[in-house]
Amino acid sequence: MNPGAMEEGVKVAGGVVESLKAQPLSLALVIMNVALLCLLFYVARSAMETRRHETEAFYQAQKETQAVLSKCIEPEQILELLKSKGGN
């Protein structure tokens, strides 16, 4: 980069800092906006983690239910079993 562009960047940054010093309310608003963005990011991340845990728990419960149901005997099978054993 040429030194002219670097010097211009430093001047712009210095001007921004000076204007924020002259208007503390603007600086406070910038800080509050950054804090709000951080808070929203944290809340969204926490919600995503909670949703992931709930989804995993739901699928685990479904697997357990399916395992129990797969071991059940259907009513037709009971009737056939009773008929084959000599029942009515």
KOLDREN-647451 format. One line per field, with one value per atom (N, C-alpha, C): residue number from 0; x, y, z. Coordinates in Angstrom, 2 decimals. Layout:
BEGIN
nr	[NUM | ...];
px	[X | ...];
py	[Y | ...];
pz	[Z | ...];
***
This chain:
BEGIN
nr	[0 | 0 | 0 | 1 | 1 | 1 | 2 | 2 | 2 | 3 | 3 | 3 | 4 | 4 | 4 | 5 | 5 | 5 | 6 | 6 | 6 | 7 | 7 | 7 | 8 | 8 | 8 | 9 | 9 | 9 | 10 | 10 | 10 | 11 | 11 | 11 | 12 | 12 | 12 | 13 | 13 | 13 | 14 | 14 | 14 | 15 | 15 | 15 | 16 | 16 | 16 | 17 | 17 | 17 | 18 | 18 | 18 | 19 | 19 | 19 | 20 | 20 | 20 | 21 | 21 | 21 | 22 | 22 | 22 | 23 | 23 | 23 | 24 | 24 | 24 | 25 | 25 | 25 | 26 | 26 | 26 | 27 | 27 | 27 | 28 | 28 | 28 | 29 | 29 | 29 | 30 | 30 | 30 | 31 | 31 | 31 | 32 | 32 | 32 | 33 | 33 | 33 | 34 | 34 | 34 | 35 | 35 | 35 | 36 | 36 | 36 | 37 | 37 | 37 | 38 | 38 | 38 | 39 | 39 | 39 | 40 | 40 | 40 | 41 | 41 | 41 | 42 | 42 | 42 | 43 | 43 | 43 | 44 | 44 | 44 | 45 | 45 | 45 | 46 | 46 | 46 | 47 | 47 | 47 | 48 | 48 | 48 | 49 | 49 | 49 | 50 | 50 | 50 | 51 | 51 | 51 | 52 | 52 | 52 | 53 | 53 | 53 | 54 | 54 | 54 | 55 | 55 | 55 | 56 | 56 | 56 | 57 | 57 | 57 | 58 | 58 | 58 | 59 | 59 | 59 | 60 | 60 | 60 | 61 | 61 | 61 | 62 | 62 | 62 | 63 | 63 | 63 | 64 | 64 | 64 | 65 | 65 | 65 | 66 | 66 | 66 | 67 | 67 | 67 | 68 | 68 | 68 | 69 | 69 | 69 | 70 | 70 | 70 | 71 | 71 | 71 | 72 | 72 | 72 | 73 | 73 | 73 | 74 | 74 | 74 | 75 | 75 | 75 | 76 | 76 | 76 | 77 | 77 | 77 | 78 | 78 | 78 | 79 | 79 | 79 | 80 | 80 | 80 | 81 | 81 | 81 | 82 | 82 | 82 | 83 | 83 | 83 | 84 | 84 | 84 | 85 | 85 | 85 | 86 | 86 | 86 | 87 | 87 | 87];
px	[0.84 | 0.00 | 0.88 | 0.39 | 1.18 | 0.91 | 1.87 | 1.73 | 0.56 | 0.16 | -0.94 | -2.25 | -2.53 | -3.76 | -3.76 | -2.60 | -2.48 | -2.73 | -2.14 | -2.33 | -3.78 | -4.45 | -5.87 | -6.71 | -6.39 | -7.11 | -6.94 | -5.73 | -5.47 | -6.25 | -6.31 | -7.06 | -8.55 | -9.07 | -10.50 | -10.78 | -9.93 | -10.11 | -10.01 | -9.07 | -8.93 | -10.16 | -10.71 | -11.92 | -13.11 | -13.22 | -14.31 | -14.17 | -12.97 | -12.73 | -13.03 | -12.61 | -12.87 | -14.36 | -15.07 | -16.51 | -17.24 | -16.77 | -17.38 | -17.06 | -15.89 | -15.56 | -16.45 | -16.76 | -17.58 | -19.04 | -19.48 | -20.87 | -20.90 | -20.85 | -20.81 | -22.07 | -23.19 | -24.41 | -24.25 | -23.58 | -23.33 | -22.46 | -21.45 | -20.58 | -21.38 | -22.25 | -23.07 | -24.00 | -24.56 | -25.44 | -24.67 | -23.46 | -22.65 | -22.34 | -21.97 | -21.64 | -22.88 | -24.04 | -25.27 | -25.66 | -25.45 | -25.76 | -24.87 | -23.60 | -22.67 | -23.07 | -23.42 | -23.85 | -25.13 | -26.06 | -27.30 | -27.03 | -26.14 | -25.79 | -25.16 | -24.30 | -23.69 | -24.76 | -25.69 | -26.76 | -27.63 | -28.00 | -28.82 | -28.10 | -26.80 | -26.02 | -26.02 | -25.84 | -25.82 | -27.17 | -28.25 | -29.59 | -29.88 | -29.52 | -29.76 | -28.96 | -27.72 | -26.88 | -27.43 | -27.88 | -28.45 | -29.73 | -30.56 | -31.79 | -31.48 | -30.46 | -30.08 | -29.60 | -28.80 | -28.30 | -29.46 | -30.38 | -31.54 | -32.38 | -32.61 | -33.39 | -32.70 | -31.39 | -30.65 | -30.78 | -30.65 | -30.79 | -32.20 | -33.20 | -34.58 | -34.85 | -34.31 | -34.50 | -33.84 | -32.63 | -31.96 | -32.73 | -33.27 | -34.06 | -35.33 | -35.95 | -37.17 | -36.88 | -35.80 | -35.46 | -35.08 | -34.41 | -34.04 | -35.30 | -36.26 | -37.51 | -38.27 | -38.23 | -38.88 | -38.23 | -36.90 | -36.20 | -36.58 | -36.63 | -36.99 | -38.42 | -39.32 | -40.71 | -40.82 | -40.11 | -40.13 | -39.57 | -38.53 | -37.95 | -38.96 | -39.68 | -40.68 | -41.83 | -42.29 | -43.41 | -43.05 | -41.79 | -41.39 | -41.42 | -41.42 | -41.44 | -42.86 | -43.83 | -45.22 | -45.78 | -46.78 | -47.44 | -48.77 | -49.08 | -50.33 | -51.48 | -52.71 | -53.87 | -54.10 | -53.90 | -54.08 | -53.11 | -51.91 | -50.93 | -51.34 | -51.95 | -52.41 | -53.52 | -54.46 | -55.54 | -55.00 | -54.07 | -53.47 | -52.73 | -52.05 | -51.32 | -52.30 | -53.41 | -54.40 | -55.05 | -55.35 | -55.94 | -54.99 | -53.71 | -52.74 | -52.51 | -52.77 | -52.58 | -53.82 | -54.87 | -56.06 | -57.20 | -57.10 | -58.19 | -59.30 | -60.30 | -61.44 | -61.03];
py	[-1.18 | 0.00 | 1.24 | 2.26 | 3.50 | 4.27 | 5.06 | 5.78 | 6.76 | 7.25 | 8.21 | 7.60 | 6.37 | 5.72 | 5.40 | 5.00 | 4.71 | 5.96 | 7.06 | 8.32 | 8.76 | 8.56 | 8.93 | 8.06 | 6.78 | 5.89 | 6.31 | 6.71 | 7.17 | 8.45 | 9.35 | 10.60 | 10.33 | 9.39 | 9.06 | 8.45 | 7.53 | 6.91 | 7.95 | 8.86 | 9.93 | 10.83 | 11.12 | 11.94 | 11.25 | 9.96 | 9.20 | 9.24 | 9.03 | 9.05 | 10.43 | 11.47 | 12.84 | 13.15 | 12.70 | 12.98 | 12.21 | 11.00 | 10.23 | 10.86 | 11.47 | 12.18 | 13.40 | 14.07 | 15.28 | 14.93 | 13.75 | 13.34 | 12.00 | 12.03 | 10.77 | 9.92 | 10.55 | 9.78 | 8.85 | 9.31 | 8.46 | 7.26 | 7.52 | 6.44 | 5.43 | 5.93 | 5.05 | 4.21 | 4.80 | 4.06 | 2.97 | 3.28 | 2.29 | 1.12 | 1.45 | 0.40 | -0.44 | 0.20 | -0.54 | -1.43 | -0.96 | -1.79 | -3.02 | -2.83 | -3.97 | -4.95 | -4.42 | -5.29 | -6.04 | -5.37 | -6.02 | -7.14 | -6.89 | -7.93 | -9.13 | -8.88 | -9.99 | -10.76 | -10.05 | -10.70 | -11.55 | -11.01 | -11.75 | -12.99 | -12.88 | -14.04 | -15.11 | -14.69 | -15.64 | -16.33 | -15.57 | -16.14 | -17.12 | -16.75 | -17.63 | -18.92 | -18.80 | -19.99 | -20.90 | -20.29 | -21.07 | -21.78 | -21.08 | -21.68 | -22.84 | -22.68 | -23.75 | -24.98 | -24.78 | -25.90 | -26.60 | -25.82 | -26.39 | -27.21 | -26.66 | -27.35 | -28.65 | -28.62 | -29.82 | -30.91 | -30.52 | -31.49 | -32.07 | -31.21 | -31.69 | -32.64 | -32.33 | -33.20 | -34.55 | -34.54 | -35.80 | -36.62 | -35.97 | -36.68 | -37.25 | -36.50 | -36.97 | -38.20 | -38.16 | -39.32 | -40.52 | -40.29 | -41.39 | -42.04 | -41.20 | -41.73 | -42.51 | -42.03 | -42.75 | -44.12 | -44.16 | -45.43 | -46.41 | -45.93 | -46.81 | -47.31 | -46.42 | -46.82 | -47.86 | -47.64 | -48.60 | -49.95 | -49.93 | -51.19 | -51.96 | -51.25 | -51.91 | -52.43 | -51.61 | -52.03 | -53.19 | -53.26 | -54.36 | -55.71 | -55.69 | -56.94 | -57.34 | -56.51 | -56.82 | -57.86 | -58.59 | -59.59 | -59.01 | -59.17 | -58.67 | -59.58 | -59.04 | -59.86 | -61.05 | -60.88 | -62.00 | -63.13 | -62.79 | -63.80 | -64.57 | -63.87 | -64.54 | -65.54 | -65.11 | -66.02 | -67.25 | -67.06 | -68.19 | -69.11 | -68.53 | -69.31 | -70.14 | -69.53 | -70.25 | -71.36 | -71.11 | -72.14 | -73.30 | -72.99 | -74.07 | -74.91 | -74.33 | -75.06 | -75.87 | -75.75 | -76.56 | -75.77 | -74.48 | -73.65 | -73.51 | -72.74 | -72.54 | -71.83];
pz	[0.00 | 0.00 | 0.00 | -0.61 | -0.60 | 0.68 | 1.12 | 2.39 | 2.38 | 1.24 | 1.18 | 1.65 | 1.22 | 1.62 | 3.11 | 3.63 | 5.05 | 5.88 | 5.44 | 6.17 | 6.14 | 5.02 | 4.92 | 5.85 | 5.94 | 6.85 | 8.29 | 8.65 | 10.02 | 10.29 | 9.31 | 9.48 | 9.67 | 8.88 | 9.01 | 10.38 | 10.82 | 12.13 | 13.24 | 13.10 | 14.09 | 14.11 | 12.93 | 12.86 | 13.51 | 13.31 | 13.94 | 15.45 | 15.95 | 17.40 | 17.97 | 17.29 | 17.76 | 17.77 | 16.74 | 16.71 | 17.81 | 18.11 | 19.19 | 20.55 | 20.68 | 21.92 | 22.08 | 20.98 | 21.03 | 21.32 | 20.92 | 21.13 | 21.86 | 23.16 | 23.92 | 23.75 | 23.42 | 23.20 | 22.00 | 20.97 | 19.80 | 20.18 | 20.98 | 21.44 | 22.28 | 23.14 | 23.95 | 23.07 | 22.03 | 21.13 | 20.38 | 19.95 | 19.26 | 20.20 | 21.43 | 22.41 | 22.71 | 22.86 | 23.13 | 21.95 | 20.74 | 19.57 | 19.51 | 19.80 | 19.81 | 20.92 | 22.08 | 23.19 | 22.82 | 22.16 | 21.75 | 20.74 | 19.80 | 18.83 | 19.52 | 20.49 | 21.24 | 22.02 | 22.63 | 23.38 | 22.46 | 21.31 | 20.37 | 19.86 | 19.62 | 19.20 | 20.29 | 21.54 | 22.65 | 22.81 | 22.73 | 22.87 | 21.73 | 20.51 | 19.37 | 19.51 | 19.96 | 20.13 | 21.24 | 22.33 | 23.43 | 22.98 | 22.23 | 21.73 | 20.79 | 19.97 | 19.04 | 19.81 | 20.84 | 21.64 | 22.35 | 22.90 | 23.58 | 22.61 | 21.42 | 20.40 | 19.99 | 19.87 | 19.49 | 20.56 | 21.83 | 22.92 | 22.96 | 22.77 | 22.79 | 21.63 | 20.47 | 19.30 | 19.53 | 20.07 | 20.37 | 21.39 | 22.42 | 23.43 | 22.82 | 21.92 | 21.25 | 20.42 | 19.63 | 18.81 | 19.66 | 20.77 | 21.65 | 22.24 | 22.65 | 23.19 | 22.11 | 20.88 | 19.79 | 19.56 | 19.61 | 19.43 | 20.53 | 21.77 | 22.89 | 22.74 | 22.34 | 22.14 | 21.02 | 19.94 | 18.83 | 19.26 | 20.09 | 20.56 | 21.42 | 22.28 | 23.12 | 22.27 | 21.33 | 20.48 | 19.56 | 19.18 | 18.29 | 19.01 | 20.33 | 21.10 | 21.50 | 21.16 | 21.50 | 20.54 | 21.03 | 20.20 | 19.75 | 18.48 | 17.93 | 18.34 | 18.45 | 18.85 | 17.92 | 16.63 | 15.70 | 16.02 | 16.40 | 16.75 | 18.01 | 18.97 | 20.18 | 19.84 | 18.98 | 18.58 | 17.86 | 16.99 | 16.27 | 17.23 | 18.20 | 19.19 | 20.03 | 20.44 | 21.23 | 20.42 | 19.14 | 18.29 | 18.08 | 17.93 | 17.70 | 18.96 | 20.14 | 21.40 | 21.77 | 20.99 | 21.29 | 21.87 | 21.89 | 22.40 | 21.37 | 21.67 | 20.77 | 19.55];
***
